[in-house]
Every structure is written in C-alpha cells, then in structure tokens.
Amino acid sequence: MTRDIQLTLIGKPGCHLCDDARTVIASVLAEVRAEDAPPTVTLTERSILDDQSLRDRYAEDIPVLLINGAVHTFWRIDPVRLRAALRE
C-alpha cells in the first residue's frame, strides 16, 4: 500500500534559508523516491508574501515545512529527521 504525503514549504523569494531548505528537501526526496515502495510525496511551495494569514503566522519562522498540514520544522531542515518522517 502506498502512502500519500503532502509537503508544504512556506517561505518567500530571496530567503537564503528557504533556498537551503529546497536543496535539502530535493535531496531527501530523491533518496526516498529511489527506495522500494516509496510513498507518493507531493511538494507545494507557498509564499508569505502572497498570503496574509501565512505571513501573520510564520513570518519570523521561515522556512517552515509542513507534513500533511502539521509543522514538521522551521528555519533549518534536518535531512535525517525529514527522511525518517517520510519513511514512517
């Protein structure tokens, strides 16, 4: 049975930590997708500049990574922790 996982990266253009987060996420997704029976993972990016409610909630914490709508981490994405969460 395949699991569906929705990742949401909340950030803004020009944010170097957001750029770093994208790099880590892409690397981890490549590893996980290469495994036998990987989950189906969809990544969506949202900008705090386009959504006032996101700006109000996360402006001081970007980048923020949500997994299935729940905050997984903010500021720096730990690849080991993300990999483990995607394999659960």
C-alpha positions as CSV (number, residue, x, y, z in Angstrom):
1,M,0.0,0.0,0.0
2,T,1.4,3.4,-1.0
3,R,1.1,6.3,1.4
4,D,0.4,9.8,0.1
5,I,2.4,12.6,1.8
6,Q,1.9,16.3,1.2
7,L,4.8,18.5,1.9
8,T,4.3,22.3,2.1
9,L,7.3,24.6,2.1
10,I,6.4,28.1,3.4
11,G,8.9,30.8,2.6
12,K,9.5,33.8,0.4
13,P,11.6,34.8,-2.5
14,G,15.1,35.9,-1.7
15,C,15.3,33.9,1.5
16,H,18.6,32.1,1.7
17,L,17.3,29.7,4.3
18,C,14.4,28.9,2.0
19,D,16.9,28.1,-0.8
20,D,18.8,25.8,1.5
21,A,15.6,24.1,2.6
22,R,14.6,23.5,-1.1
23,T,18.0,21.8,-1.6
24,V,17.7,19.6,1.4
25,I,14.1,18.6,0.5
26,A,15.1,17.8,-3.1
27,S,18.0,15.6,-1.9
28,V,15.9,13.7,0.6
29,L,13.0,13.2,-1.9
30,A,15.4,11.8,-4.4
31,E,16.7,9.3,-1.9
32,V,13.2,8.3,-0.7
33,R,11.8,8.0,-4.2
34,A,14.6,5.6,-5.2
35,E,13.6,3.1,-2.5
36,D,11.4,0.1,-2.9
37,A,7.7,1.1,-2.4
38,P,8.3,4.7,-1.7
39,P,5.5,6.9,-0.5
40,T,3.9,9.3,-3.0
41,V,5.2,12.7,-2.0
42,T,3.9,16.0,-3.3
43,L,5.7,19.2,-2.6
44,T,3.9,22.6,-2.7
45,E,5.5,25.9,-2.1
46,R,3.7,28.9,-0.5
47,S,5.0,32.4,-0.1
48,I,4.2,34.5,3.0
49,L,4.2,37.5,0.6
50,D,1.1,36.1,-1.2
51,D,-0.9,35.2,1.9
52,Q,-1.5,37.5,4.8
53,S,-2.5,34.6,7.2
54,L,0.7,32.8,6.4
55,R,2.7,36.0,6.9
56,D,1.0,36.6,10.3
57,R,1.6,33.1,11.4
58,Y,5.1,32.2,10.1
59,A,6.9,35.5,9.1
60,E,9.5,35.0,11.9
61,D,10.0,31.3,11.3
62,I,10.5,30.8,7.6
63,P,11.2,28.5,6.0
64,V,8.6,26.3,7.6
65,L,8.0,22.7,6.4
66,L,4.6,21.1,6.9
67,I,4.0,17.4,6.5
68,N,0.3,16.7,5.8
69,G,-0.6,20.1,7.2
70,A,1.3,19.8,10.5
71,V,4.5,21.7,11.2
72,H,7.5,19.4,10.9
73,T,10.2,22.0,11.3
74,F,11.3,25.6,10.7
75,W,14.4,27.6,9.9
76,R,16.7,24.7,9.0
77,I,15.6,21.4,7.6
78,D,17.4,18.4,9.1
79,P,17.7,15.8,6.3
80,V,17.9,12.9,8.8
81,R,14.8,13.9,10.6
82,L,12.9,14.6,7.3
83,R,14.0,11.2,5.8
84,A,12.8,9.4,9.0
85,A,9.4,11.2,8.9
86,L,8.9,10.3,5.2
87,R,9.7,6.6,6.0
88,E,7.3,6.3,8.9
